[in-house]
Amino acid sequence: MPDLIHNLEAVRQRIALAAQVAGRDPRAVTLLAVSKTFPAEDVRAAHAAGQHAFGENYLQEALTKLDALADLRGSIEWHFIGPLQSNKTRPVAERFDWVHSVDRLKIAQRLAEQRPAGLPPLNVCVQVNVSGEASKSGVAPGEAAQVARAVAALPTLRLRGLMAIPEPIGSIEAQRAPHRVLRELFEQLRADGLALDTLSMGMSGDLEAAVLEGATMVRIGTAIFGAREYSN
């Protein structure tokens, strides 16, 4: 799949350039390849090209993909990044390495209760609705500290940081504003004693703005795999 391999390299170069502009080490930014709606074969090809972290939004599709790629389990890291209903937390707790979309304490509590004892702690991020969009999940910025502290206290979970999906905006300067809100909140929580290390922000259209504002993980789908056909 030469296009996919070319796209992966192009995204890595975008990250490196943005990090250079920001005076950051590109190795401080993890690329999460968002493989939702794309087949397991595409994930396998990206993995063969050196990509090891993959994000999925839709649980049933993801579970089918995890089964198809079970032979890669030791060298692939699965991140659940979509909205998560409380009645669907068990398979996520049992089979994923990360959850980025914890938007209320009840979800975190269920993940903690359902994480198998033999597995490492489940890495989680609290999702923050930095743009205040009614259609977006996430806690309000003013509530994030309270939720984060409660999540951090739960057993079998490891609170890693914050995640956001800012409203799409045109210019890079405009794009930086909501990412800055998340970074400043992240820095405040760290100053208050929470051991956070992950800022999950930035997608195909605003990768550069996110890296300039301190993203440690960018979630890239379209720029790697191509346009999605949701009807399929």
N, CA and C of each residue as an Amber inpcrd file, in Angstrom:
protein
   696
   0.8370000  -1.1950000   0.0000000   0.0000000   0.0000000   0.0000000
   0.8730000   1.2450000   0.0000000   1.4180000   1.6000000  -1.1670000
   2.3800000   2.6960000  -1.2210000   1.7960000   4.0350000  -0.7850000
   0.5040000   4.3080000  -1.0900000  -0.0830000   5.5820000  -0.6870000
  -0.1150000   5.7140000   0.8290000  -0.5070000   4.6500000   1.5020000
  -0.5880000   4.6820000   2.9580000   0.7950000   4.9060000   3.5610000
   1.7800000   4.2220000   3.0390000   3.1390000   4.3790000   3.5580000
   3.6550000   5.7920000   3.3020000   3.3710000   6.3130000   2.1040000
   3.7470000   7.6980000   1.7970000   3.0400000   8.6680000   2.7330000
   1.7550000   8.4370000   2.9750000   0.9840000   9.3240000   3.8480000
   1.5230000   9.3090000   5.2720000   1.8780000   8.1230000   5.7440000
   2.4490000   8.0250000   7.0880000   3.7150000   8.8590000   7.2050000
   4.5770000   8.7420000   6.2220000   5.8250000   9.4960000   6.2530000
   5.5620000  10.9920000   6.1700000   4.5870000  11.3830000   5.3580000
   4.2500000  12.8050000   5.2320000   3.7430000  13.3640000   6.5600000
   2.9300000  12.5830000   7.2750000   2.4320000  13.0380000   8.5730000
   3.5730000  13.1410000   9.5740000   4.4530000  12.1760000   9.5550000
   5.6120000  12.2340000  10.4650000   6.4600000  13.4740000  10.1850000
   6.5920000  13.8360000   8.9140000   7.3480000  15.0360000   8.5640000
   6.6230000  16.2990000   9.0280000   5.2940000  16.3000000   8.9290000
   4.5240000  17.4470000   9.4360000   4.7440000  17.6220000  10.9400000
   4.7170000  16.5140000  11.6520000   4.9490000  16.5770000  13.0990000
   6.3460000  17.1040000  13.3900000   7.3270000  16.5970000  12.6740000
   8.7110000  17.0100000  12.9050000   8.9100000  18.4960000  12.6310000
   8.3050000  18.9810000  11.5540000   8.4500000  20.3920000  11.2050000
   7.7770000  21.2910000  12.2350000   6.5620000  20.9120000  12.6430000
   5.8570000  21.7170000  13.6480000   6.6190000  21.7170000  14.9650000
   7.1730000  20.5670000  15.3360000   7.9510000  20.4950000  16.5670000
   9.2030000  21.3670000  16.4680000   9.8250000  21.3550000  15.3000000
  11.0150000  22.1820000  15.1110000  10.6730000  23.6570000  15.2730000
   9.5710000  24.0910000  14.6860000   9.1320000  25.4910000  14.8060000
   8.8790000  25.8460000  16.2720000   8.3160000  24.8740000  17.0210000
   7.9920000  25.1120000  18.4270000   9.1930000  24.9390000  19.3530000
  10.3380000  24.5320000  18.7890000  11.5050000  24.2830000  19.6200000
  11.3730000  23.0260000  20.4630000  10.6260000  22.0450000  19.9380000
  10.3780000  20.8060000  20.6660000  11.0500000  19.6260000  19.9660000
  11.2830000  18.5710000  20.7070000  11.8040000  17.3370000  20.1420000
  10.6440000  16.5800000  19.4920000  10.7140000  16.2850000  18.1970000
   9.6190000  15.5470000  17.5460000   9.3050000  14.2250000  18.2200000
  10.2800000  13.6460000  18.8990000  10.0550000  12.3710000  19.5830000
   9.1330000  12.5250000  20.7850000   8.8720000  13.7640000  21.1850000
   7.9520000  14.0140000  22.3010000   6.4930000  13.9790000  21.8610000
   6.2550000  13.8110000  20.5660000   4.8920000  13.7840000  20.0300000
   4.6170000  12.3890000  19.4680000   3.6740000  11.6900000  20.0510000
   3.2940000  10.3490000  19.5940000   2.2310000  10.4560000  18.5080000
   2.4130000   9.7160000  17.4420000   1.4280000   9.6620000  16.3720000
   0.4610000   8.5060000  16.6450000  -0.8080000   8.8450000  16.8100000
  -1.8690000   7.8530000  16.9550000  -2.6200000   7.7890000  15.6330000
  -2.5260000   6.6680000  14.9450000  -3.1940000   6.4900000  13.6480000
  -4.6420000   6.0790000  13.8870000  -5.5740000   6.9160000  13.4540000
  -6.9960000   6.6550000  13.6950000  -7.5450000   5.8260000  12.5370000
  -7.7930000   4.5550000  12.8330000  -8.1170000   3.5920000  11.7830000
  -9.6030000   3.2870000  11.6720000 -10.4560000   4.0770000  12.3140000
 -11.8950000   3.8090000  12.2540000 -12.3720000   3.8220000  10.7960000
 -13.2600000   2.8970000  10.4860000 -13.8800000   2.6620000   9.1700000
 -12.9390000   2.0170000   8.1630000 -11.6710000   1.8430000   8.5090000
 -10.7290000   1.2150000   7.5850000 -10.4670000  -0.2260000   8.0160000
 -10.2010000  -1.1150000   7.0610000 -10.0960000  -2.5370000   7.3760000
  -8.8180000  -2.8950000   8.1250000  -8.8570000  -4.0910000   8.7000000
  -7.6980000  -4.5840000   9.4370000  -6.4590000  -4.6530000   8.5560000
  -6.6500000  -4.8890000   7.2640000  -5.5070000  -4.9840000   6.3510000
  -4.7400000  -3.6630000   6.2950000  -5.4560000  -2.5440000   6.3720000
  -4.7900000  -1.2430000   6.3710000  -3.9940000  -1.0440000   7.6590000
  -4.5590000  -1.4680000   8.7700000  -3.8330000  -1.3790000  10.0320000
  -2.5750000  -2.2330000   9.9750000  -2.6890000  -3.4280000   9.4250000
  -1.5400000  -4.3120000   9.3130000  -0.4460000  -3.6750000   8.4590000
  -0.8490000  -3.0330000   7.3620000   0.1310000  -2.3880000   6.4860000
   0.8200000  -1.2260000   7.1980000   0.0390000  -0.4290000   7.9370000
   0.6350000   0.6830000   8.6810000   1.5680000   0.1600000   9.7650000
   1.1830000  -0.9150000  10.4200000   2.0330000  -1.5190000  11.4390000
   3.3500000  -1.9950000  10.8270000   3.2760000  -2.5990000   9.6520000
   4.4880000  -3.0630000   8.9770000   5.3970000  -1.9030000   8.6050000
   4.8030000  -0.6970000   8.4560000   5.5770000   0.5000000   8.1350000
   6.0780000   1.2230000   9.3810000   5.9110000   0.5900000  10.5370000
   6.4780000   1.1510000  11.7520000   5.5120000   1.8660000  12.6670000
   4.2120000   1.8330000  12.3650000   3.2240000   2.4820000  13.2140000
   2.6750000   1.4660000  14.2170000   2.6600000   1.8350000  15.4850000
   2.2760000   0.8530000  16.5060000   1.0850000   1.2680000  17.3610000
   0.6700000   2.5270000  17.3240000  -0.4680000   2.9780000  18.1280000
  -1.6350000   3.3130000  17.2040000  -2.8010000   2.7350000  17.4910000
  -3.9660000   2.9080000  16.6280000  -5.1940000   3.2800000  17.4650000
  -5.9890000   4.2020000  16.9270000  -7.1870000   4.6660000  17.6100000
  -8.4500000   4.2210000  16.9100000  -9.4300000   3.8010000  17.6920000
 -10.7140000   3.3550000  17.1690000 -11.8430000   4.0720000  17.8940000
 -12.9190000   4.3850000  17.1350000 -14.0670000   5.1080000  17.6870000
 -15.2870000   4.2440000  17.9320000 -15.4410000   3.1960000  17.1400000
 -16.6760000   2.4100000  17.1610000 -16.3780000   1.0270000  17.7170000
 -17.0360000   0.6700000  18.8180000 -16.6360000  -0.5040000  19.5780000
 -16.7480000  -1.8030000  18.7930000 -17.8800000  -2.0620000  18.1680000
 -18.0380000  -3.3520000  17.4870000 -17.0550000  -3.4990000  16.3390000
 -16.8770000  -2.4320000  15.5740000 -15.8830000  -2.4630000  14.4940000
 -14.4910000  -2.7130000  15.0620000 -14.2010000  -2.0550000  16.1610000
 -12.8760000  -2.1940000  16.7630000 -12.6300000  -3.6170000  17.2500000
 -13.6140000  -4.2150000  17.8780000 -13.4280000  -5.5640000  18.4050000
 -13.1810000  -6.5670000  17.2830000 -13.8860000  -6.3840000  16.1710000
 -13.6500000  -7.2500000  15.0120000 -12.2160000  -7.0990000  14.5190000
 -11.7300000  -5.8580000  14.5230000 -10.3710000  -5.5780000  14.0660000
  -9.3350000  -6.1590000  15.0370000  -9.5920000  -6.0300000  16.3310000
  -8.6730000  -6.5900000  17.3170000  -8.5560000  -8.0980000  17.1510000
  -9.6700000  -8.7550000  16.8810000  -9.6340000 -10.2060000  16.6740000
  -8.8260000 -10.5630000  15.4240000  -9.0320000  -9.7930000  14.3450000
  -8.3380000 -10.0770000  13.0850000  -6.8350000  -9.8490000  13.1980000
  -6.4320000  -9.0020000  14.1520000  -5.0220000  -8.6500000  14.3010000
  -4.4430000  -9.1800000  15.6060000  -5.0460000 -10.2380000  16.1100000
  -4.6220000 -10.7890000  17.4010000  -3.1550000 -11.2070000  17.4050000
  -2.6350000 -11.5850000  16.2440000  -1.2350000 -12.0080000  16.1710000
  -0.2670000 -10.8520000  16.4120000  -0.7600000  -9.6050000  16.3290000
   0.0960000  -8.4280000  16.5540000  -0.0260000  -7.8910000  17.9790000
  -0.7610000  -8.5760000  18.8100000  -1.1220000  -8.0420000  20.1210000
   0.0760000  -7.5410000  20.9200000   1.1860000  -8.2170000  20.8650000
   2.3250000  -7.7920000  21.6680000   3.0190000  -6.5420000  21.1700000
   2.7440000  -6.1440000  19.9310000   3.4640000  -5.0070000  19.3580000
   2.5370000  -3.9150000  18.8410000   1.2670000  -3.9830000  19.2100000
   0.3110000  -2.9620000  18.7700000  -0.4060000  -2.4290000  20.0030000
  -0.6690000  -1.1390000  20.0160000  -1.2920000  -0.4880000  21.1610000
  -2.6350000   0.0700000  20.7050000  -3.7080000  -0.3480000  21.3780000
  -5.0600000   0.0530000  20.9750000  -5.5990000   1.1410000  21.8950000
  -6.0760000   2.2230000  21.2720000  -6.6440000   3.3690000  21.9840000
  -8.1060000   3.5120000  21.6030000  -8.9850000   3.5530000  22.5810000
 -10.3900000   3.8640000  22.2910000 -10.5730000   5.3630000  22.4330000
 -11.0450000   6.0130000  21.3650000 -11.0920000   7.4750000  21.3630000
 -12.4970000   8.0260000  21.1120000 -13.4950000   7.1440000  20.9510000
 -14.8470000   7.6040000  20.6650000 -15.6980000   7.7220000  21.9110000
 -16.9060000   8.2910000  21.7600000 -17.8390000   8.3560000  22.8970000
 -18.1110000   6.9560000  23.4310000 -18.1780000   6.8510000  24.7380000
 -18.3160000   5.5430000  25.3610000 -19.5340000   5.5280000  26.2670000
 -20.4800000   4.6450000  25.9470000 -21.6710000   4.4810000  26.7730000
 -21.3620000   3.5480000  27.9320000 -22.0580000   3.7520000  29.0340000
 -21.7500000   2.9900000  30.2370000 -22.0210000   1.4970000  30.0720000
 -22.9320000   1.1310000  29.1750000 -23.2230000  -0.2960000  28.9890000
 -22.2410000  -0.9790000  28.0340000 -21.2250000  -0.2450000  27.5670000
 -20.2460000  -0.8130000  26.6520000 -18.8130000  -0.6990000  27.1850000
 -18.6910000  -0.4310000  28.4680000 -17.3550000  -0.2180000  29.0180000
 -16.5680000  -1.5130000  29.1990000 -17.2490000  -2.6360000  29.4490000
 -16.5270000  -3.8600000  29.7940000 -15.5280000  -4.2960000  28.7160000
 -15.9450000  -4.4460000  27.4370000 -14.9560000  -4.8720000  26.4400000
 -13.8290000  -3.8640000  26.2420000 -14.1050000  -2.5970000  26.4620000
 -13.0370000  -1.5920000  26.3740000 -12.0550000  -1.7790000  27.5260000
 -12.5850000  -1.9810000  28.7210000 -11.7300000  -2.1970000  29.8910000
 -10.8870000  -3.4510000  29.7320000 -11.4490000  -4.4610000  29.0740000
 -10.7740000  -5.7500000  28.9640000  -9.7520000  -5.8080000  27.8340000
  -9.9480000  -4.9920000  26.7710000  -9.1670000  -5.2480000  25.5670000
  -8.3510000  -4.0640000  25.0500000  -8.5690000  -2.8850000  25.5870000
  -7.8280000  -1.7160000  25.1160000  -6.7230000  -1.3440000  26.0890000
  -5.7450000  -0.6040000  25.5690000  -4.6350000  -0.1060000  26.3810000
  -4.8770000   1.3090000  26.8980000  -5.6420000   2.0770000  26.1210000
  -5.9280000   3.4750000  26.4480000  -7.3970000   3.7680000  26.1920000
  -7.9360000   4.7260000  26.9510000  -9.2380000   5.3440000  26.6570000
  -9.0530000   6.8530000  26.7610000  -9.3400000   7.5600000  25.6680000
  -9.1520000   9.0140000  25.6440000 -10.4330000   9.7780000  25.9770000
 -11.5710000   9.0950000  25.9720000 -12.8580000   9.7830000  25.9630000
 -13.6420000   9.6490000  27.2650000 -12.9410000   9.6700000  28.3940000
 -13.6230000   9.6510000  29.6880000 -14.2130000  11.0460000  29.9290000
 -15.5400000  11.1280000  29.8740000 -16.1790000  12.4400000  29.9750000
 -17.0760000  12.5720000  31.2040000 -17.0820000  11.5500000  32.0620000
 -17.8150000  11.6280000  33.3250000 -17.2900000  10.5380000  34.2480000
 -17.4480000  10.7760000  35.5230000 -16.8630000   9.8810000  36.5220000
 -17.4570000   8.4830000  36.4350000 -18.7400000   8.3680000  36.1110000
 -19.3790000   7.0550000  36.0390000 -18.6620000   6.1340000  35.0530000
 -18.2560000   6.6800000  33.9160000 -17.5380000   5.8810000  32.9160000
 -16.2130000   5.3980000  33.4940000 -15.4920000   6.2810000  34.1480000
 -14.2050000   5.9020000  34.7380000 -14.3950000   4.8350000  35.8140000
 -15.4190000   4.9680000  36.6240000 -15.6680000   3.9870000  37.6790000
 -15.9470000   2.6050000  37.0990000 -16.7260000   2.5580000  36.0350000
 -17.0330000   1.2740000  35.4100000 -15.7800000   0.6640000  34.7730000
 -14.9750000   1.4900000  34.1200000 -13.7260000   0.9820000  33.5470000
 -12.8200000   0.4230000  34.6340000 -12.7530000   1.1150000  35.7620000
 -11.9050000   0.6590000  36.8660000 -12.3950000  -0.6680000  37.4240000
 -13.7070000  -0.7910000  37.5840000 -14.2820000  -2.0160000  38.1290000
 -14.1010000  -3.2000000  37.1780000 -14.0850000  -2.9270000  35.8810000
 -14.1060000  -3.9930000  34.8870000 -12.7290000  -4.3000000  34.2930000
 -11.7110000  -3.5640000  34.6880000 -10.3590000  -3.8460000  34.1970000
  -9.8620000  -5.1360000  34.8330000  -9.5080000  -6.1550000  34.0370000
  -9.0510000  -7.4280000  34.6030000  -7.8060000  -7.2600000  35.4710000
  -7.7580000  -8.0270000  36.5410000  -6.6790000  -7.8970000  37.5160000
  -5.3170000  -8.2190000  36.9220000  -5.2720000  -9.0800000  35.9230000
  -3.9930000  -9.4880000  35.3740000  -3.3850000  -8.5250000  34.3850000
  -4.0980000  -7.4560000  34.0590000  -3.6040000  -6.4950000  33.0700000
  -3.0070000  -5.2740000  33.7490000  -2.1130000  -4.5630000  33.0570000
  -1.6100000  -3.2980000  33.6070000  -2.7540000  -2.2950000  33.7550000
  -2.5640000  -1.2440000  34.5320000  -3.6030000  -0.2240000  34.6370000
  -3.9970000   0.3100000  33.2520000  -5.2680000   0.6170000  33.1030000
  -5.7780000   1.1890000  31.8600000  -5.4270000   2.6710000  31.8200000
  -4.7300000   3.0930000  30.7770000  -4.3670000   4.4970000  30.6220000
  -5.5940000   5.2850000  30.1700000  -5.9000000   6.3790000  30.8520000
  -7.0900000   7.1580000  30.4920000  -6.7720000   8.6420000  30.4150000
  -7.5410000   9.3160000  29.5650000  -7.5310000  10.7710000  29.4800000
  -8.9470000  11.2810000  29.7370000  -9.0480000  12.3960000  30.3940000
 -10.3310000  13.0660000  30.5700000 -10.5800000  13.9550000  29.3560000
 -11.7260000  13.7670000  28.7140000 -12.0590000  14.5800000  27.5490000
 -12.6770000  15.8940000  28.0060000 -12.1650000  16.9930000  27.4540000
 -12.6240000  18.3390000  27.8160000 -13.2400000  18.9940000  26.5850000
 -14.4110000  19.5640000  26.7440000 -15.1010000  20.2510000  25.6490000
 -14.6360000  21.7050000  25.6240000 -13.4740000  21.9240000  25.0110000
 -12.8470000  23.2510000  25.0650000 -13.5810000  24.2920000  24.2220000
 -14.3620000  23.8440000  23.2290000 -15.0740000  24.7870000  22.3650000
 -16.5110000  25.0190000  22.8020000 -16.9730000  24.2880000  23.8030000
 -18.3300000  24.4760000  24.2990000 -19.4150000  24.0710000  23.3290000
 -19.1180000  23.1410000  22.4280000 -20.1040000  22.7120000  21.4460000
 -21.0880000  21.7270000  22.0720000 -22.3770000  21.9740000  21.8400000
 -23.4020000  21.0890000  22.4010000 -23.3200000  19.6860000  21.8280000
 -22.7930000  19.5730000  20.5990000 -22.7190000  18.2670000  19.9400000
 -21.5070000  17.4550000  20.3640000 -20.6030000  18.0450000  21.1280000
 -19.3690000  17.3600000  21.5050000 -19.4570000  16.8270000  22.9310000
 -18.8560000  15.6700000  23.1410000 -18.7180000  15.1200000  24.4820000
 -17.6080000  15.8800000  25.2080000 -17.5230000  15.6240000  26.4950000
 -16.4450000  16.2330000  27.2660000 -16.9490000  17.0640000  28.4240000
 -16.1460000  17.1220000  29.4730000 -16.4920000  17.9610000  30.6110000
 -16.1640000  19.4170000  30.2840000 -16.8610000  20.3250000  30.9160000
 -16.5440000  21.7370000  30.7570000 -15.1850000  22.0190000  31.3860000
 -14.4250000  22.9650000  30.8240000 -13.1010000  23.2460000  31.3940000
 -13.1350000  23.5170000  32.8930000 -14.1850000  24.1910000  33.3590000
 -14.2790000  24.5020000  34.7770000 -14.5260000  23.3020000  35.6690000
 -14.9590000  22.1870000  35.0830000 -15.2350000  20.9760000  35.8470000
 -14.1240000  19.9340000  35.7090000 -13.1770000  20.1940000  34.8310000
 -12.1730000  19.1860000  34.5030000 -11.3030000  18.8090000  35.6960000
 -10.9390000  19.7760000  36.5200000 -10.0520000  19.4910000  37.6450000
 -10.7130000  18.5350000  38.6290000 -11.9740000  18.7680000  38.9370000
 -12.6860000  17.9080000  39.8770000 -12.8000000  16.4820000  39.3430000
 -13.1560000  16.3460000  38.0640000 -13.2780000  15.0260000  37.4650000
 -11.9170000  14.3350000  37.4120000 -10.8840000  15.0800000  37.0030000
  -9.5500000  14.4950000  36.8940000  -9.0630000  13.9600000  38.2340000
  -9.2710000  14.7050000  39.2960000  -8.8180000  14.2380000  40.6180000
  -9.5570000  12.9700000  41.0360000 -10.8570000  12.9150000  40.7470000
 -11.6400000  11.7270000  41.1030000 -11.1850000  10.5160000  40.2950000
 -10.9010000  10.7190000  39.0050000 -10.4410000   9.6270000  38.1540000
  -9.0650000   9.1430000  38.6120000  -8.2060000  10.0750000  38.9690000
  -6.8440000   9.7190000  39.3870000  -6.8390000   8.8390000  40.6310000
  -7.8810000   8.9210000  41.4320000  -7.9400000   8.1570000  42.6740000
  -8.4500000   6.7340000  42.4780000  -8.9170000   6.3950000  41.2810000
  -9.5020000   5.0750000  41.0500000  -8.4220000   4.0180000  40.8510000
  -8.6220000   2.8390000  41.4080000  -7.6700000   1.7510000  41.1840000
  -7.8150000   1.1910000  39.7730000  -6.7800000   0.5530000  39.2930000
  -6.6930000  -0.1190000  37.9810000  -6.7310000   0.8530000  36.8080000
  -6.7920000   2.1460000  37.0830000  -6.6820000   3.1520000  36.0350000
  -5.4330000   3.9840000  36.2840000  -4.8640000   4.5150000  35.1910000
  -3.7770000   5.4830000  35.3170000  -4.1750000   6.7220000  34.5280000
  -4.4710000   7.7930000  35.2380000  -4.8210000   9.0390000  34.5550000
  -3.5660000   9.6010000  33.9040000  -3.5920000   9.7040000  32.5720000
  -2.4270000  10.1790000  31.8350000  -2.5230000  11.6480000  31.4530000
  -3.7450000  12.1460000  31.2120000  -3.8310000  13.5390000  30.7900000
  -5.2040000  13.9290000  30.3130000  -5.2230000  14.8430000  29.3510000
  -6.4620000  15.4270000  28.8370000  -6.5540000  15.2380000  27.3370000
  -7.7840000  15.1880000  26.8590000  -8.0520000  15.0810000  25.4170000
  -9.0980000  16.1040000  25.0280000  -9.0010000  16.6150000  23.8020000
 -10.0240000  17.5280000  23.2910000 -10.1590000  17.3700000  21.7890000
 -11.3570000  17.7110000  21.2980000 -11.6400000  17.7640000  19.8650000
 -12.1680000  19.1650000  19.5820000 -11.2940000  20.1480000  19.4000000
 -11.7550000  21.5160000  19.1880000 -12.5910000  21.6680000  17.9260000
 -13.4310000  22.6770000  17.9390000 -14.2360000  22.9980000  16.7590000
 -13.3120000  23.3660000  15.5940000 -13.5630000  22.8090000  14.3950000
 -12.7100000  23.1530000  13.2400000 -12.7530000  24.6540000  12.9310000
 -11.5730000  25.2440000  12.7930000 -11.4510000  26.6740000  12.4930000
 -10.3950000  26.8300000  11.4070000 -10.5070000  27.9000000  10.6220000
  -9.6480000  28.0480000   9.4550000  -8.1750000  28.2800000   9.7070000
  -7.8180000  29.4290000  10.2580000  -6.4060000  29.8010000  10.3260000
  -5.6940000  29.0880000  11.4640000  -4.3880000  28.9460000  11.3120000
  -3.6160000  28.2390000  12.3320000  -3.6170000  29.0070000  13.6490000
  -3.6150000  30.3260000  13.5900000  -3.6580000  31.1060000  14.8290000
  -4.9770000  30.9000000  15.5570000  -6.0740000  30.8570000  14.7990000
  -7.3760000  30.5930000  15.4150000  -7.4220000  29.1760000  15.9750000
  -6.8130000  28.2370000  15.2720000  -6.7900000  26.8530000  15.7360000
  -6.0190000  26.7110000  17.0430000  -5.0110000  27.5390000  17.2260000
  -4.1800000  27.4050000  18.4200000  -4.9320000  27.7590000  19.7030000
  -5.9290000  28.6390000  19.6070000  -6.6080000  29.1420000  20.8040000
  -7.2350000  28.0310000  21.6570000  -8.0820000  27.1460000  21.1010000
  -8.6570000  26.0940000  21.9600000  -7.6220000  25.0850000  22.4450000
  -6.5970000  24.8270000  21.6440000  -5.5340000  23.9460000  22.1100000
  -4.7850000  24.5920000  23.2790000  -4.6700000  25.9000000  23.2480000
  -4.0040000  26.6070000  24.3460000  -4.8130000  26.4700000  25.6330000
  -6.1320000  26.5240000  25.5100000  -7.0020000  26.3430000  26.6790000
  -6.7200000  24.9940000  27.3360000  -6.6240000  23.9360000  26.5160000
  -6.3770000  22.6050000  27.0670000  -4.9850000  22.5220000  27.6850000
  -3.9880000  23.1100000  27.0000000  -2.6290000  23.0680000  27.5450000
  -2.5480000  23.7880000  28.8900000  -3.1720000  24.9470000  28.9910000
  -3.1150000  25.7020000  30.2420000  -3.8130000  24.9580000  31.3720000
  -4.9090000  24.2780000  31.0410000  -5.5930000  23.4630000  32.0350000
  -4.7070000  22.2930000  32.4670000  -4.0640000  21.6640000  31.5070000
  -3.1250000  20.5670000  31.7570000  -2.0020000  21.0350000  32.6870000
  -1.4390000  22.1880000  32.3880000  -0.3430000  22.7040000  33.1990000
  -0.8030000  23.0360000  34.6160000  -2.0380000  23.5380000  34.7460000
  -2.5630000  23.8530000  36.0730000  -2.7580000  22.5870000  36.8980000
  -3.2670000  21.5440000  36.2670000  -3.4650000  20.2810000  36.9830000
  -2.1250000  19.6810000  37.4140000  -1.1260000  19.7940000  36.5590000
   0.2110000  19.3120000  36.9330000   0.7680000  20.1310000  38.0960000
   0.5710000  21.4270000  38.0440000   1.0500000  22.2780000  39.1360000
   0.3400000  21.9590000  40.4450000  -0.8940000  21.4740000  40.3380000
  -1.6610000  21.1190000  41.5330000  -1.3500000  19.7150000  42.0400000
  -0.4210000  19.0180000  41.3630000   0.0520000  17.7570000  41.8930000
  -0.3520000  16.4970000  41.1500000  -1.1420000  16.6170000  40.0720000
  -1.5060000  15.4320000  39.3070000  -0.3660000  15.0660000  38.3590000
  -0.0180000  13.7890000  38.3260000   1.1230000  13.3320000  37.5130000
   0.6660000  13.0460000  36.0930000   0.4290000  14.0870000  35.3270000
  -0.0570000  13.9570000  33.9540000   1.1020000  14.1010000  32.9770000
   1.0180000  13.3510000  31.8660000   2.0660000  13.4580000  30.8530000
   1.5290000  13.4840000  29.4290000   0.2060000  13.5060000  29.2580000
  -0.3660000  13.3610000  27.9200000  -1.3770000  14.4590000  27.5990000
  -1.1070000  15.1450000  26.4920000  -2.0510000  16.1000000  25.9050000
  -2.4610000  15.5340000  24.5530000  -3.6310000  14.8970000  24.5090000
  -4.1330000  14.2730000  23.2860000  -4.9750000  15.3010000  22.5390000
  -4.3630000  15.9350000  21.5500000  -5.0810000  16.9580000  20.7770000
  -4.4030000  17.1360000  19.4290000  -5.2080000  17.4820000  18.4410000
  -4.6940000  17.6550000  17.0910000  -5.0940000  16.5070000  16.1990000
  -5.6720000  16.8650000  15.0270000  -6.0820000  15.8830000  14.0370000
  -5.5220000  16.3020000  12.6810000  -6.0020000  15.6880000  11.6180000
  -5.3950000  15.9350000  10.3070000  -5.3920000  17.4080000   9.9310000
  -6.4560000  18.1340000  10.2790000  -6.5750000  19.5190000   9.8550000
  -5.9200000  20.5420000  10.7520000  -5.5910000  20.1550000  11.9960000
  -5.0120000  21.1350000  12.9240000  -3.8020000  20.5820000  13.6700000
  -3.1410000  19.6180000  13.0660000  -1.9730000  18.9890000  13.6670000
  -0.9250000  20.0220000  14.0860000  -0.6060000  20.9320000  13.1780000
   0.4640000  21.9060000  13.4470000   0.1290000  22.7940000  14.6370000
  -1.1190000  23.2650000  14.6970000  -1.5330000  24.1240000  15.8120000
  -1.4170000  23.3840000  17.1360000  -1.7960000  22.1170000  17.1200000
  -1.7390000  21.3200000  18.3460000  -0.3020000  21.1230000  18.8110000
   0.5890000  20.7970000  17.8880000   1.9870000  20.5830000  18.2640000
   2.6100000  21.8910000  18.7600000   2.2730000  22.9870000  18.1220000
   2.7880000  24.2820000  18.5670000   2.3320000  24.6060000  19.9830000
   1.1600000  24.1070000  20.3650000   0.6290000  24.3770000  21.7040000
   0.9480000  23.2780000  22.7100000   1.7730000  22.2980000  22.3130000
   2.2600000  21.3440000  23.2980000   1.6680000  19.9580000  23.2570000
   0.9390000  19.6010000  22.2080000   0.3860000  18.2460000  22.1220000
   1.4820000  17.2040000  22.2820000   1.1900000  16.1620000  23.0430000
   2.1210000  15.0400000  23.1480000   1.6170000  13.8320000  22.3630000
   0.3620000  13.8930000  21.9030000  -0.2020000  12.8270000  21.0870000
  -1.1930000  13.4530000  20.1120000  -1.0150000  13.1790000  18.8270000
  -1.9320000  13.6810000  17.8030000  -2.6660000  12.4980000  17.1840000
  -3.9540000  12.6840000  16.9210000  -4.8210000  11.6090000  16.4480000
  -5.1190000  11.8470000  14.9670000  -4.4450000  11.1060000  14.1070000
  -4.4990000  11.3870000  12.6730000  -5.1280000  10.2140000  11.9230000
  -6.2100000  10.4990000  11.2050000  -6.8780000   9.4720000  10.4260000
  -6.8380000   9.7440000   8.9370000  -7.5550000  10.7710000   8.4870000
  -7.6960000  11.0460000   7.0560000  -6.3540000  11.2460000   6.3640000
  -5.4360000  11.9740000   6.9920000  -4.1470000  12.2520000   6.3600000
  -3.3030000  10.9920000   6.1770000  -3.6550000   9.9110000   6.8930000
  -2.9390000   8.6420000   6.7370000  -3.7050000   7.6810000   5.8430000
  -4.9600000   7.4520000   6.1770000  -5.7290000   6.3950000   5.5140000
  -6.5710000   6.8960000   4.3380000  -6.7910000   8.2160000   4.2550000
  -7.6210000   8.7600000   3.1800000  -9.0090000   9.1190000   3.6920000
  -9.8320000   9.6390000   2.7820000 -11.1980000  10.0390000   3.1290000
 -12.0260000   8.8230000   3.5060000 -12.9040000   8.9910000   4.4830000
 -13.7090000   7.8800000   4.9620000 -15.0270000   7.7650000   4.1960000
 -15.4520000   6.5390000   3.9990000 -16.7510000   6.2450000   3.4100000
 -17.6390000   5.6860000   4.5150000 -18.3350000   6.5840000   5.2010000
 -19.1210000   6.1400000   6.3490000 -20.2880000   5.2270000   5.9450000
 -20.7430000   5.3480000   4.7140000 -21.8540000   4.5050000   4.2570000
 -21.4600000   3.0370000   4.2090000 -20.1350000   2.7970000   4.1930000
 -19.6590000   1.4120000   4.1590000 -19.5170000   0.8170000   5.5530000
